[in-house]
Amino acid sequence: MKNKKGAENMEKKWWKSSVVYQIYPRSFCDSNGDGIGDLNGIRSKLWYLKELGIDVIWLSPVYQSPNDDMGYDISDYQAIMKEFGTMEDYDRMLELAHELGIKIMMDLVVNHTSDEHAWFVESRKSKDNPYRDFYIWRDGKDGKEPNNWGSCFGGSAWKYDGATDQYYLHLFSQKQPDLNWENEAVRKSVFDMMTWWCDKGIDGFRMDVISLISKVPGLPDGTVGKSGYGDFGPYCANGPRVHEYLQEMNRKVLSRYDLITVGECSGVTVEEAKKYASSSGKELNMVFQFEHMDLDGGESFKWNHKKIKLSELKAVMSKWQTQLQGKAWNSLYWCNHDQPRIVSRMGNDSLKYREVSAKMLGTCLHMMQGTPYIFQGEELGMTNYPFTSLDEFRDIESINVYHELTEKGIVSPEEMFDYISYKGRDNARTPMQWDDSEHAGFTKGTPWIAVNPNYKEINAKEQLERADSVFHYYQKLIALRKQYDIIVYGDYELLLPESEEIYSYIRSLEEQKLLVICSFTEQKISYEVPENLRGRNGKILISNYDRARVQDSVTLEPYECMAVLYQDRSAAEW
């Protein structure tokens, strides 16, 4: 009764049954031949996304930016990056998306700005400038930085500025100074900007590193790691006033519109997530947590070649499923612009098993409770890029960490190259593979980053024409979510927690049960249907093999998956 009651009491919202598709504009579609994706390119592909069936586009930053961190360093929040087009191009894209029933969620980057933003240009002029307190400035200590914090992108988190003989804080690139959210004028400026976009007609915000906006007063030194710098995490992630700030944001902006909101929250725990994404609706709709993505971190954080252990993955995913049930809402993702391709990371990107493992991974995620996110190309089973040279990388994080760790002798150049090739963010940022023409149909010019050479075999045109493609499988996954409430709202129960080959769980809603079975191995493996479902007639909603029905004992094929619906109906009613 407990499970049944929990699902029944859950409030229905449009963003709970939606599927979100992330577009990384620079790599999606180039309309003018300059080798860089743009807004008109996105507009030209909206029909493709309509056919896929997604509801919302999460648009990675398109604001004016010097592009030190690929657009996450914003110099003007109310202007469009010239490489991407104009505000008129944006308005036309938004209008067509809405005509097609697709909503647009903007990327909100307000932990930091670019050092070329007008606020920072003023801030660094003098200590008594009205904008000085928009950022976090400190005196040095004994001729060194104010504290020992390291930046996410290598080196110190502090940059000395000779004009005023002080340091400013940058948790990311030195061209990304952190905003001072303790300053009420900063908050008002951010909220005014957000209101401007909402009045333009956008449908939501994905909030970049939003859990970092409140720093612990005094900015204490952090524990020193292998890099030689202190860890700022305990003093910045989920800081003392973060919920106060987000509740203020909600009151003054978010609650006035019907929006989808998701916060990227590094270091978030389940208990913190219940505050960020509480069903009371005082802050955000949901958060991105990284616990499952950090399972292959190891001692050197993400820079290694470790594989995620399935039993550990199940434990983490299940914890978030069960502990947020009825209290807060989950986001579901395998991929984004900061993660390598999931079929190369947790599936099998060989010619033989790439498609079945890509379908299996999609099934495993999309049948859970929460809002699923698809990163561009994930619906095609795109893979990691076969890097052969450091010159092929464009990502500041990969390039900086390579030099930092090899020059300090912490990791050999050969090992480090292997690590960034496997885990680097550029794997997700290679151009979208539209067809088998030159540069995969992404551009008629020279692409800003190389196209994966497997585009001849993996591309949207080929998959749209083939009924059993990964694209059409994802299309069905999305359609099922709109057809069956149990997929959206059903409770979750993990089966076989210790298995290192099978991820299986049951979703429950009223008299219905949905059994999900996913094999993570290329070996054939036996599976026993749970005792309470044996002998009952189950309907296979989706499977990556041609299986008509499921027996009580099943021999699963390599990477086989299925979602089987059971309810109190006779076989004839199916």
Disulfide bonds with the S-S distance in Angstrom:
none
